[in-house]
Amino acid sequence: MFNNQPCPEDVVRLPEIVVLLGPYLKAPDLFTCIQVCHLWNHLLTPWLWRSIDDSEHSWPTILRNHKNPETQGDKDADWIRAIFAKYGHHIHELTSQWGIIIEVANTSGTCNHLESLRIGDLSASMTRDDNIDGNNNNSGSNAGANGVSVLRYEGPAPDRHRVAAIGPLLSPIFEGILEPHQAQYRTVARQEQDWATVQHFWLLVRQNTQSLFSLRLDVSLYWLCLITNVDFIFDTLASLVNLVNFENDMLPLNSNILLERLPGLLSYRTRFRFLQHDNSLTRSFNQLIYLEIWESVTTRAFFTLLKYLPNLETLRMDSFRASSNIPPLEGLIILKNTPSRLKTLRFHNVLAKDDEHIANLIIPWIPHLTEISLPQLYPATARALGAHCRKLEVVKQIDCGTTIYRDNTNRKPVVNTVGILLRECATLKVFDGIHHTLEASYMLKYPWACRDLETFRCQIIDIPRLTIAEQEFLDSADEESQLNDSNSKSDSDSSRNNVARTALSKKKQHSLDVQLQVMDHLAGLTNLTVLDLGYEYRDIGYEYDDLFKHRDLGAAQRKQESEPNWTVKIEGEPTLDSLELTLATGLDRLSSLTRLEIFGFEGVNHRIGKQELSWMTTAWPKLKVLRGLHEDDIPGIAEDPERTKLREFMRELRVDVRHATLRPKVKY
């Protein structure tokens, strides 16, 4: 009765099954898969070419060498053209920072199904020949293109501001639209190439008017070639009938005209000012739901955004610009007593002086807020969020940096600020602020309203731990007591030692009591999947020692050619008044956290040993990541042998658990 069941070999030949694999495989895996058989090649090739990013995989190597005589006949410019001619119709997402890719995508005639087009820094992409010639030549050259080597211009500084060379117009649509920019360090050959690249880009955009829904303009497009008539940009954007996501880092655009010409735009990001003045918007635009602006705005401008973008759900901005004589009813006047529907708010830069301002004038008008991100949380803002934002679920700290070293010395942010939030926000699910500190005494004094926390990243401090010297003194108490019976110590010395031992014993017991209560408190958060209690505590940083060697390169290229020299500037020490995290001090009480996937204790003055690790492997079956026993990724730093032993022991118990650090990975 099983004769009709397909065997395993037949299953992998079912087109319906194979085609389902495509969206879940990365490019290297897809490349392997298309070599399995003709069927897999046919079904998965479209997925291999669906998304192209020329900064990934083997593309950077190919592009840096495509002009090299040694590659002629192999992976040279003609090979790139042939590849795009053959597979360009499969490309739906193109991210590029190379002029040759933009050119080929336009001229191939096949890249007309693009859904996403993102441009990176076109000015920083240089071939291997560009680098060799630029580094070895000191005399400079203004040779043209057509096979002549590209040499970096090394003339007098004033000459770098001369008007750049141009080439032919590739289409009548550019007549009276383009003007050359300054030559800067570019040779004539590169200037002519850049002149053509800008045209190829806009022609590529106009080839995909029916399919593009996401577009990014990089500032390098402006530096390569000037567009003198901004109506050309607006007309081109308006022709993209399905454009919903637009990221503009090229030049400032009038916000009223932009939103009028793009009635379907849902998301807009720009590094330029969105509002030229507080009253830039003159009418309501209902389409925009996401806005990211890298600018400081006044309170009036903020409320103007909320008024004229009534469906805005996410706003990411730099900060508030100081303004005097702010009316306390500014929001009431502008919004006419209609609170905003804003759900997500992110501040890139907020200072302590902004705390009362945000708490009193801003937060009351965004009661539907569910997520807020900011460099750090201040007390007044925490109280306001608890009082006015009854749907708040996520509070995140942005830009955690590489260390809490300076926090340990200065105690910033304000201690127990997070406690204010946890007391008031019953709906909170995520608090991601590892630089924040919460004293155990405050934690135990004020119960938390939020019992459904899923992510908690915060340092718990103020544990009355014994110092090493105190612990050693207490451990030797029995031995000293026996010796005192047979030696000539005076009664007064013995009495003083007894008093000290009694005091330390009480301190140790108090420490145990506090830690057990803290563990009981954390044990009640049964929905936790992420629990991070510490962070990198050493003062680490880097310098580019060999930047001077590459002084002839541009800033972006200097950084690319130079290697960062990472180092530990100050060793520091773990947070001394933190949890011990041993079974004896209540770690086993966290057995209720059966959903826990990430547990972090780096920077904590812990005493985790093999017993604790053995307990974790069984108590937390879903554990995926452990932070605190990872290998140090800073070159030249000696590995802690004890940490290495514990990491290897844990790997023997649970090979599936990954050891990592919370801080950004050091690249070298």
Secondary structure, DSSP 8 states (H G I E B T S, - for coil): --TTS--HHHHTT-HHHHHHHGGG--HHHHHHHTTT-HHHHHHHHHHHTTEEETTSTTHHHHHHHTT-GGGTTSSSHHHHHHHHHHHGGG--EEEE--HHHHHHHHHTS-----SEEEE--GGG---HHHHHHHHH--S-----STT---------GGGGGSB------SSGGGTTTEEE-B-TT--HHHHHHHHHHHHHHHHHHHHTTTT--EEEE-THHHHHEEE--HHHHHHHHHT-TT--EEEE-SS---HHHHHHH-TT--EEEESS-S-SSTT---S---S--EEEE-SEE-HHHHHHHHHH-TT--EEEESEE---SS--TTHHHHHHTT------EEEES---GGGHHHIIIIIGGG-TT--EEEES---HHHHHHHHHH-TT--EEEE----S--HHHHHH--S-TTHHHHHHHH-TT--EEEEEEEEEEHHHHHHS--S----SEEEEEEE------HHHHHHHHTHHHHHHHHHHS---HHHHHHHHHHHHHHHHHHHHHHHHHHHHHHHHHT-TT-SEEE-----SEEEEEETTTGGGTTS-HHHHHHHS-EEEEEEE----BTTS----GGGTGGGGGG-TT--EEE-TTB-----HHHHHHHHHH-TT--EEESS----STT----HHHHHHHHHHHHH-TT-EEE-SS-----
